[in-house]
Amino acid sequence: MITLPAKNIAAVDQMDEGMDTLRTCWSALQDMSVLDDEMILSVRCTLAVAIETLKPVRAMLNGEGGAA
């Protein structure tokens, strides 16, 4: 389990959420004809969300935070 503010989430669920976010970015990058500055910024921000979503899973797998 990963403890986040106000909720406990199973690591696999947190990982699934992060992977879904990465898939969203992948899908957005498939049609290069629609990539304008606004779209690139959106993908960039979505990647940042994915990274933040996956950080607690990485920490848990590395044994950080007492959740080994």
PyMOL Python script that loads the backbone (N, CA, C, O; Angstrom):
from pymol import cmd

cmd.read_pdbstr("""\
ATOM      1  N   MET A   1       0.843  -1.187   0.000  1.00  0.00           N
ATOM      2  CA  MET A   1       0.000   0.000   0.000  1.00  0.00           C
ATOM      3  C   MET A   1       0.881   1.240   0.000  1.00  0.00           C
ATOM      4  O   MET A   1       1.947   1.265   0.614  1.00  0.00           O
ATOM      5  N   ILE A   2       0.421   2.251  -0.689  1.00  0.00           N
ATOM      6  CA  ILE A   2       1.059   3.563  -0.706  1.00  0.00           C
ATOM      7  C   ILE A   2       0.129   4.518   0.025  1.00  0.00           C
ATOM      8  O   ILE A   2      -1.071   4.554  -0.249  1.00  0.00           O
ATOM      9  N   THR A   3       0.678   5.289   0.952  1.00  0.00           N
ATOM     10  CA  THR A   3      -0.130   6.260   1.678  1.00  0.00           C
ATOM     11  C   THR A   3       0.091   7.631   1.066  1.00  0.00           C
ATOM     12  O   THR A   3       1.205   8.154   1.071  1.00  0.00           O
ATOM     13  N   LEU A   4      -0.965   8.200   0.546  1.00  0.00           N
ATOM     14  CA  LEU A   4      -0.957   9.559   0.029  1.00  0.00           C
ATOM     15  C   LEU A   4      -1.857  10.386   0.937  1.00  0.00           C
ATOM     16  O   LEU A   4      -2.663   9.823   1.678  1.00  0.00           O
ATOM     17  N   PRO A   5      -1.739  11.700   0.893  1.00  0.00           N
ATOM     18  CA  PRO A   5      -2.604  12.502   1.745  1.00  0.00           C
ATOM     19  C   PRO A   5      -4.078  12.122   1.576  1.00  0.00           C
ATOM     20  O   PRO A   5      -4.622  12.182   0.474  1.00  0.00           O
ATOM     21  N   ALA A   6      -4.702  11.740   2.663  1.00  0.00           N
ATOM     22  CA  ALA A   6      -6.138  11.461   2.764  1.00  0.00           C
ATOM     23  C   ALA A   6      -6.596  10.153   2.120  1.00  0.00           C
ATOM     24  O   ALA A   6      -7.798   9.892   2.066  1.00  0.00           O
ATOM     25  N   LYS A   7      -5.669   9.323   1.631  1.00  0.00           N
ATOM     26  CA  LYS A   7      -6.133   8.048   1.084  1.00  0.00           C
ATOM     27  C   LYS A   7      -4.993   7.043   0.985  1.00  0.00           C
ATOM     28  O   LYS A   7      -3.825   7.410   0.854  1.00  0.00           O
ATOM     29  N   ASN A   8      -5.361   5.770   1.051  1.00  0.00           N
ATOM     30  CA  ASN A   8      -4.424   4.685   0.811  1.00  0.00           C
ATOM     31  C   ASN A   8      -4.769   4.058  -0.525  1.00  0.00           C
ATOM     32  O   ASN A   8      -5.935   3.793  -0.818  1.00  0.00           O
ATOM     33  N   ILE A   9      -3.752   3.825  -1.329  1.00  0.00           N
ATOM     34  CA  ILE A   9      -3.947   3.277  -2.668  1.00  0.00           C
ATOM     35  C   ILE A   9      -3.010   2.083  -2.828  1.00  0.00           C
ATOM     36  O   ILE A   9      -1.835   2.155  -2.467  1.00  0.00           O
ATOM     37  N   ALA A  10      -3.534   0.993  -3.367  1.00  0.00           N
ATOM     38  CA  ALA A  10      -2.673  -0.151  -3.664  1.00  0.00           C
ATOM     39  C   ALA A  10      -1.664   0.277  -4.724  1.00  0.00           C
ATOM     40  O   ALA A  10      -2.003   0.989  -5.670  1.00  0.00           O
ATOM     41  N   ALA A  11      -0.420  -0.165  -4.553  1.00  0.00           N
ATOM     42  CA  ALA A  11       0.649   0.229  -5.486  1.00  0.00           C
ATOM     43  C   ALA A  11       0.289  -0.107  -6.927  1.00  0.00           C
ATOM     44  O   ALA A  11       0.573   0.670  -7.838  1.00  0.00           O
ATOM     45  N   VAL A  12      -0.333  -1.260  -7.133  1.00  0.00           N
ATOM     46  CA  VAL A  12      -0.684  -1.657  -8.499  1.00  0.00           C
ATOM     47  C   VAL A  12      -1.707  -0.693  -9.096  1.00  0.00           C
ATOM     48  O   VAL A  12      -1.656  -0.422 -10.296  1.00  0.00           O
ATOM     49  N   ASP A  13      -2.630  -0.171  -8.295  1.00  0.00           N
ATOM     50  CA  ASP A  13      -3.606   0.797  -8.791  1.00  0.00           C
ATOM     51  C   ASP A  13      -2.933   2.123  -9.137  1.00  0.00           C
ATOM     52  O   ASP A  13      -3.272   2.754 -10.139  1.00  0.00           O
ATOM     53  N   GLN A  14      -1.993   2.537  -8.316  1.00  0.00           N
ATOM     54  CA  GLN A  14      -1.239   3.770  -8.579  1.00  0.00           C
ATOM     55  C   GLN A  14      -0.426   3.608  -9.863  1.00  0.00           C
ATOM     56  O   GLN A  14      -0.358   4.525 -10.682  1.00  0.00           O
ATOM     57  N   MET A  15       0.181   2.454 -10.031  1.00  0.00           N
ATOM     58  CA  MET A  15       0.968   2.183 -11.232  1.00  0.00           C
ATOM     59  C   MET A  15       0.063   2.170 -12.465  1.00  0.00           C
ATOM     60  O   MET A  15       0.433   2.716 -13.504  1.00  0.00           O
ATOM     61  N   ASP A  16      -1.110   1.559 -12.363  1.00  0.00           N
ATOM     62  CA  ASP A  16      -2.050   1.537 -13.481  1.00  0.00           C
ATOM     63  C   ASP A  16      -2.459   2.952 -13.889  1.00  0.00           C
ATOM     64  O   ASP A  16      -2.563   3.257 -15.077  1.00  0.00           O
ATOM     65  N   GLU A  17      -2.689   3.802 -12.907  1.00  0.00           N
ATOM     66  CA  GLU A  17      -3.062   5.184 -13.200  1.00  0.00           C
ATOM     67  C   GLU A  17      -1.944   5.900 -13.957  1.00  0.00           C
ATOM     68  O   GLU A  17      -2.189   6.610 -14.932  1.00  0.00           O
ATOM     69  N   GLY A  18      -0.714   5.698 -13.487  1.00  0.00           N
ATOM     70  CA  GLY A  18       0.433   6.309 -14.162  1.00  0.00           C
ATOM     71  C   GLY A  18       0.606   5.784 -15.576  1.00  0.00           C
ATOM     72  O   GLY A  18       0.902   6.549 -16.494  1.00  0.00           O
ATOM     73  N   MET A  19       0.425   4.487 -15.755  1.00  0.00           N
ATOM     74  CA  MET A  19       0.555   3.885 -17.085  1.00  0.00           C
ATOM     75  C   MET A  19      -0.547   4.390 -18.014  1.00  0.00           C
ATOM     76  O   MET A  19      -0.291   4.638 -19.192  1.00  0.00           O
ATOM     77  N   ASP A  20      -1.758   4.544 -17.506  1.00  0.00           N
ATOM     78  CA  ASP A  20      -2.850   5.089 -18.322  1.00  0.00           C
ATOM     79  C   ASP A  20      -2.523   6.507 -18.788  1.00  0.00           C
ATOM     80  O   ASP A  20      -2.813   6.883 -19.924  1.00  0.00           O
ATOM     81  N   THR A  21      -1.922   7.276 -17.906  1.00  0.00           N
ATOM     82  CA  THR A  21      -1.544   8.640 -18.259  1.00  0.00           C
ATOM     83  C   THR A  21      -0.469   8.631 -19.344  1.00  0.00           C
ATOM     84  O   THR A  21      -0.517   9.441 -20.270  1.00  0.00           O
ATOM     85  N   LEU A  22       0.498   7.721 -19.235  1.00  0.00           N
ATOM     86  CA  LEU A  22       1.527   7.612 -20.274  1.00  0.00           C
ATOM     87  C   LEU A  22       0.923   7.169 -21.606  1.00  0.00           C
ATOM     88  O   LEU A  22       1.336   7.643 -22.664  1.00  0.00           O
ATOM     89  N   ARG A  23      -0.048   6.269 -21.555  1.00  0.00           N
ATOM     90  CA  ARG A  23      -0.725   5.841 -22.793  1.00  0.00           C
ATOM     91  C   ARG A  23      -1.460   7.005 -23.446  1.00  0.00           C
ATOM     92  O   ARG A  23      -1.514   7.102 -24.672  1.00  0.00           O
ATOM     93  N   THR A  24      -2.022   7.881 -22.630  1.00  0.00           N
ATOM     94  CA  THR A  24      -2.692   9.072 -23.162  1.00  0.00           C
ATOM     95  C   THR A  24      -1.697   9.930 -23.940  1.00  0.00           C
ATOM     96  O   THR A  24      -2.002  10.414 -25.030  1.00  0.00           O
ATOM     97  N   CYS A  25      -0.516  10.114 -23.376  1.00  0.00           N
ATOM     98  CA  CYS A  25       0.528  10.885 -24.069  1.00  0.00           C
ATOM     99  C   CYS A  25       0.932  10.199 -25.364  1.00  0.00           C
ATOM    100  O   CYS A  25       1.066  10.849 -26.401  1.00  0.00           O
ATOM    101  N   TRP A  26       1.121   8.912 -25.306  1.00  0.00           N
ATOM    102  CA  TRP A  26       1.508   8.148 -26.492  1.00  0.00           C
ATOM    103  C   TRP A  26       0.462   8.326 -27.586  1.00  0.00           C
ATOM    104  O   TRP A  26       0.805   8.554 -28.746  1.00  0.00           O
ATOM    105  N   SER A  27      -0.796   8.224 -27.223  1.00  0.00           N
ATOM    106  CA  SER A  27      -1.880   8.375 -28.202  1.00  0.00           C
ATOM    107  C   SER A  27      -1.869   9.769 -28.821  1.00  0.00           C
ATOM    108  O   SER A  27      -2.054   9.927 -30.028  1.00  0.00           O
ATOM    109  N   ALA A  28      -1.650  10.770 -27.984  1.00  0.00           N
ATOM    110  CA  ALA A  28      -1.642  12.147 -28.482  1.00  0.00           C
ATOM    111  C   ALA A  28      -0.504  12.385 -29.460  1.00  0.00           C
ATOM    112  O   ALA A  28      -0.626  13.222 -30.355  1.00  0.00           O
ATOM    113  N   LEU A  29       0.592  11.670 -29.307  1.00  0.00           N
ATOM    114  CA  LEU A  29       1.759  11.864 -30.175  1.00  0.00           C
ATOM    115  C   LEU A  29       1.696  11.060 -31.468  1.00  0.00           C
ATOM    116  O   LEU A  29       2.608  11.156 -32.289  1.00  0.00           O
ATOM    117  N   GLN A  30       0.662  10.282 -31.666  1.00  0.00           N
ATOM    118  CA  GLN A  30       0.574   9.438 -32.849  1.00  0.00           C
ATOM    119  C   GLN A  30       0.234  10.218 -34.114  1.00  0.00           C
ATOM    120  O   GLN A  30       0.612   9.801 -35.209  1.00  0.00           O
ATOM    121  N   ASP A  31      -0.463  11.330 -33.989  1.00  0.00           N
ATOM    122  CA  ASP A  31      -0.819  12.143 -35.151  1.00  0.00           C
ATOM    123  C   ASP A  31      -0.018  13.436 -35.106  1.00  0.00           C
ATOM    124  O   ASP A  31      -0.443  14.416 -34.494  1.00  0.00           O
ATOM    125  N   MET A  32       1.122  13.436 -35.742  1.00  0.00           N
ATOM    126  CA  MET A  32       2.028  14.580 -35.689  1.00  0.00           C
ATOM    127  C   MET A  32       1.432  15.831 -36.356  1.00  0.00           C
ATOM    128  O   MET A  32       1.898  16.944 -36.114  1.00  0.00           O
ATOM    129  N   SER A  33       0.409  15.646 -37.191  1.00  0.00           N
ATOM    130  CA  SER A  33      -0.166  16.798 -37.887  1.00  0.00           C
ATOM    131  C   SER A  33      -0.938  17.728 -36.949  1.00  0.00           C
ATOM    132  O   SER A  33      -1.174  18.886 -37.291  1.00  0.00           O
ATOM    133  N   VAL A  34      -1.329  17.240 -35.785  1.00  0.00           N
ATOM    134  CA  VAL A  34      -2.087  18.081 -34.847  1.00  0.00           C
ATOM    135  C   VAL A  34      -1.216  18.664 -33.739  1.00  0.00           C
ATOM    136  O   VAL A  34      -1.730  19.317 -32.831  1.00  0.00           O
ATOM    137  N   LEU A  35       0.075  18.441 -33.801  1.00  0.00           N
ATOM    138  CA  LEU A  35       0.962  18.908 -32.732  1.00  0.00           C
ATOM    139  C   LEU A  35       1.335  20.377 -32.926  1.00  0.00           C
ATOM    140  O   LEU A  35       2.317  20.703 -33.594  1.00  0.00           O
ATOM    141  N   ASP A  36       0.545  21.235 -32.340  1.00  0.00           N
ATOM    142  CA  ASP A  36       0.894  22.650 -32.294  1.00  0.00           C
ATOM    143  C   ASP A  36       1.462  22.939 -30.901  1.00  0.00           C
ATOM    144  O   ASP A  36       1.600  22.028 -30.085  1.00  0.00           O
ATOM    145  N   ASP A  37       1.783  24.176 -30.638  1.00  0.00           N
ATOM    146  CA  ASP A  37       2.387  24.526 -29.345  1.00  0.00           C
ATOM    147  C   ASP A  37       1.487  24.177 -28.172  1.00  0.00           C
ATOM    148  O   ASP A  37       1.965  23.707 -27.139  1.00  0.00           O
ATOM    149  N   GLU A  38       0.192  24.403 -28.322  1.00  0.00           N
ATOM    150  CA  GLU A  38      -0.745  24.107 -27.240  1.00  0.00           C
ATOM    151  C   GLU A  38      -0.798  22.600 -26.955  1.00  0.00           C
ATOM    152  O   GLU A  38      -0.828  22.179 -25.798  1.00  0.00           O
ATOM    153  N   MET A  39      -0.808  21.804 -28.015  1.00  0.00           N
ATOM    154  CA  MET A  39      -0.848  20.347 -27.857  1.00  0.00           C
ATOM    155  C   MET A  39       0.444  19.837 -27.209  1.00  0.00           C
ATOM    156  O   MET A  39       0.405  18.964 -26.342  1.00  0.00           O
ATOM    157  N   ILE A  40       1.572  20.379 -27.629  1.00  0.00           N
ATOM    158  CA  ILE A  40       2.853  19.970 -27.046  1.00  0.00           C
ATOM    159  C   ILE A  40       2.892  20.320 -25.561  1.00  0.00           C
ATOM    160  O   ILE A  40       3.366  19.523 -24.751  1.00  0.00           O
ATOM    161  N   LEU A  41       2.403  21.491 -25.198  1.00  0.00           N
ATOM    162  CA  LEU A  41       2.356  21.881 -23.790  1.00  0.00           C
ATOM    163  C   LEU A  41       1.446  20.943 -23.003  1.00  0.00           C
ATOM    164  O   LEU A  41       1.764  20.571 -21.873  1.00  0.00           O
ATOM    165  N   SER A  42       0.319  20.560 -23.593  1.00  0.00           N
ATOM    166  CA  SER A  42      -0.598  19.629 -22.925  1.00  0.00           C
ATOM    167  C   SER A  42       0.053  18.276 -22.695  1.00  0.00           C
ATOM    168  O   SER A  42      -0.073  17.698 -21.615  1.00  0.00           O
ATOM    169  N   VAL A  43       0.747  17.768 -23.703  1.00  0.00           N
ATOM    170  CA  VAL A  43       1.437  16.477 -23.563  1.00  0.00           C
ATOM    171  C   VAL A  43       2.526  16.584 -22.507  1.00  0.00           C
ATOM    172  O   VAL A  43       2.705  15.677 -21.693  1.00  0.00           O
ATOM    173  N   ARG A  44       3.249  17.689 -22.524  1.00  0.00           N
ATOM    174  CA  ARG A  44       4.309  17.908 -21.530  1.00  0.00           C
ATOM    175  C   ARG A  44       3.754  17.903 -20.108  1.00  0.00           C
ATOM    176  O   ARG A  44       4.329  17.285 -19.212  1.00  0.00           O
ATOM    177  N   CYS A  45       2.638  18.593 -19.911  1.00  0.00           N
ATOM    178  CA  CYS A  45       2.017  18.637 -18.584  1.00  0.00           C
ATOM    179  C   CYS A  45       1.476  17.260 -18.178  1.00  0.00           C
ATOM    180  O   CYS A  45       1.554  16.879 -17.010  1.00  0.00           O
ATOM    181  N   THR A  46       0.937  16.532 -19.129  1.00  0.00           N
ATOM    182  CA  THR A  46       0.424  15.194 -18.842  1.00  0.00           C
ATOM    183  C   THR A  46       1.558  14.253 -18.483  1.00  0.00           C
ATOM    184  O   THR A  46       1.396  13.404 -17.606  1.00  0.00           O
ATOM    185  N   LEU A  47       2.703  14.382 -19.139  1.00  0.00           N
ATOM    186  CA  LEU A  47       3.871  13.577 -18.765  1.00  0.00           C
ATOM    187  C   LEU A  47       4.328  13.905 -17.346  1.00  0.00           C
ATOM    188  O   LEU A  47       4.725  13.008 -16.603  1.00  0.00           O
ATOM    189  N   ALA A  48       4.276  15.169 -16.967  1.00  0.00           N
ATOM    190  CA  ALA A  48       4.647  15.557 -15.599  1.00  0.00           C
ATOM    191  C   ALA A  48       3.713  14.910 -14.586  1.00  0.00           C
ATOM    192  O   ALA A  48       4.159  14.471 -13.526  1.00  0.00           O
ATOM    193  N   VAL A  49       2.420  14.845 -14.901  1.00  0.00           N
ATOM    194  CA  VAL A  49       1.453  14.176 -14.016  1.00  0.00           C
ATOM    195  C   VAL A  49       1.781  12.692 -13.908  1.00  0.00           C
ATOM    196  O   VAL A  49       1.729  12.125 -12.816  1.00  0.00           O
ATOM    197  N   ALA A  50       2.117  12.058 -15.027  1.00  0.00           N
ATOM    198  CA  ALA A  50       2.457  10.629 -15.012  1.00  0.00           C
ATOM    199  C   ALA A  50       3.676  10.377 -14.136  1.00  0.00           C
ATOM    200  O   ALA A  50       3.699   9.427 -13.355  1.00  0.00           O
ATOM    201  N   ILE A  51       4.675  11.219 -14.266  1.00  0.00           N
ATOM    202  CA  ILE A  51       5.894  11.058 -13.456  1.00  0.00           C
ATOM    203  C   ILE A  51       5.558  11.186 -11.973  1.00  0.00           C
ATOM    204  O   ILE A  51       6.007  10.373 -11.165  1.00  0.00           O
ATOM    205  N   GLU A  52       4.779  12.191 -11.611  1.00  0.00           N
ATOM    206  CA  GLU A  52       4.396  12.374 -10.206  1.00  0.00           C
ATOM    207  C   GLU A  52       3.539  11.220  -9.705  1.00  0.00           C
ATOM    208  O   GLU A  52       3.647  10.829  -8.543  1.00  0.00           O
ATOM    209  N   THR A  53       2.694  10.675 -10.563  1.00  0.00           N
ATOM    210  CA  THR A  53       1.839   9.551 -10.188  1.00  0.00           C
ATOM    211  C   THR A  53       2.672   8.304  -9.908  1.00  0.00           C
ATOM    212  O   THR A  53       2.358   7.526  -9.008  1.00  0.00           O
ATOM    213  N   LEU A  54       3.731   8.122 -10.684  1.00  0.00           N
ATOM    214  CA  LEU A  54       4.556   6.919 -10.537  1.00  0.00           C
ATOM    215  C   LEU A  54       5.626   7.044  -9.444  1.00  0.00           C
ATOM    216  O   LEU A  54       6.189   6.030  -9.032  1.00  0.00           O
ATOM    217  N   LYS A  55       5.917   8.240  -8.973  1.00  0.00           N
ATOM    218  CA  LYS A  55       6.958   8.422  -7.943  1.00  0.00           C
ATOM    219  C   LYS A  55       6.715   7.598  -6.680  1.00  0.00           C
ATOM    220  O   LYS A  55       7.656   6.970  -6.195  1.00  0.00           O
ATOM    221  N   PRO A  56       5.493   7.567  -6.118  1.00  0.00           N
ATOM    222  CA  PRO A  56       5.291   6.763  -4.909  1.00  0.00           C
ATOM    223  C   PRO A  56       5.504   5.266  -5.143  1.00  0.00           C
ATOM    224  O   PRO A  56       5.969   4.558  -4.250  1.00  0.00           O
ATOM    225  N   VAL A  57       5.166   4.788  -6.332  1.00  0.00           N
ATOM    226  CA  VAL A  57       5.378   3.366  -6.652  1.00  0.00           C
ATOM    227  C   VAL A  57       6.870   3.085  -6.701  1.00  0.00           C
ATOM    228  O   VAL A  57       7.336   2.086  -6.152  1.00  0.00           O
ATOM    229  N   ARG A  58       7.615   3.955  -7.353  1.00  0.00           N
ATOM    230  CA  ARG A  58       9.073   3.791  -7.434  1.00  0.00           C
ATOM    231  C   ARG A  58       9.697   3.811  -6.039  1.00  0.00           C
ATOM    232  O   ARG A  58      10.566   2.997  -5.727  1.00  0.00           O
ATOM    233  N   ALA A  59       9.248   4.741  -5.210  1.00  0.00           N
ATOM    234  CA  ALA A  59       9.776   4.837  -3.846  1.00  0.00           C
ATOM    235  C   ALA A  59       9.483   3.561  -3.066  1.00  0.00           C
ATOM    236  O   ALA A  59      10.339   3.061  -2.336  1.00  0.00           O
ATOM    237  N   MET A  60       8.264   3.035  -3.224  1.00  0.00           N
ATOM    238  CA  MET A  60       7.917   1.818  -2.511  1.00  0.00           C
ATOM    239  C   MET A  60       8.770   0.650  -2.980  1.00  0.00           C
ATOM    240  O   MET A  60       9.255  -0.133  -2.164  1.00  0.00           O
ATOM    241  N   LEU A  61       8.953   0.531  -4.281  1.00  0.00           N
ATOM    242  CA  LEU A  61       9.758  -0.573  -4.828  1.00  0.00           C
ATOM    243  C   LEU A  61      11.227  -0.462  -4.425  1.00  0.00           C
ATOM    244  O   LEU A  61      11.926  -1.469  -4.309  1.00  0.00           O
ATOM    245  N   ASN A  62      11.690   0.780  -4.212  1.00  0.00           N
ATOM    246  CA  ASN A  62      13.060   0.995  -3.760  1.00  0.00           C
ATOM    247  C   ASN A  62      13.204   0.898  -2.252  1.00  0.00           C
ATOM    248  O   ASN A  62      14.307   1.030  -1.722  1.00  0.00           O
ATOM    249  N   GLY A  63      12.091   0.667  -1.554  1.00  0.00           N
ATOM    250  CA  GLY A  63      12.140   0.516  -0.108  1.00  0.00           C
ATOM    251  C   GLY A  63      12.215   1.814   0.648  1.00  0.00           C
ATOM    252  O   GLY A  63      12.558   1.820   1.830  1.00  0.00           O
ATOM    253  N   GLU A  64      11.902   2.916  -0.004  1.00  0.00           N
ATOM    254  CA  GLU A  64      11.918   4.230   0.656  1.00  0.00           C
ATOM    255  C   GLU A  64      10.611   4.434   1.409  1.00  0.00           C
ATOM    256  O   GLU A  64       9.578   3.881   1.030  1.00  0.00           O
ATOM    257  N   GLY A  65      10.654   5.205   2.443  1.00  0.00           N
ATOM    258  CA  GLY A  65       9.432   5.544   3.182  1.00  0.00           C
ATOM    259  C   GLY A  65       8.904   4.418   4.042  1.00  0.00           C
ATOM    260  O   GLY A  65       7.747   4.468   4.460  1.00  0.00           O
ATOM    261  N   GLY A  66       9.703   3.408   4.321  1.00  0.00           N
ATOM    262  CA  GLY A  66       9.288   2.340   5.204  1.00  0.00           C
ATOM    263  C   GLY A  66       8.288   1.350   4.604  1.00  0.00           C
ATOM    264  O   GLY A  66       7.706   0.546   5.332  1.00  0.00           O
ATOM    265  N   ALA A  67       8.085   1.399   3.300  1.00  0.00           N
ATOM    266  CA  ALA A  67       7.122   0.501   2.663  1.00  0.00           C
ATOM    267  C   ALA A  67       7.835  -0.491   1.763  1.00  0.00           C
ATOM    268  O   ALA A  67       7.607  -0.514   0.554  1.00  0.00           O
ATOM    269  N   ALA A  68       8.684  -1.298   2.343  1.00  0.00           N
ATOM    270  CA  ALA A  68       9.441  -2.262   1.534  1.00  0.00           C
ATOM    271  C   ALA A  68       8.685  -3.556   1.385  1.00  0.00           C
ATOM    272  O   ALA A  68       9.170  -4.483   0.736  1.00  0.00           O
TER     273      ALA A  68
END
""", "prot")
cmd.dss("prot")
cmd.show_as("cartoon", "prot")
cmd.util.cbc("prot")
cmd.orient("prot")
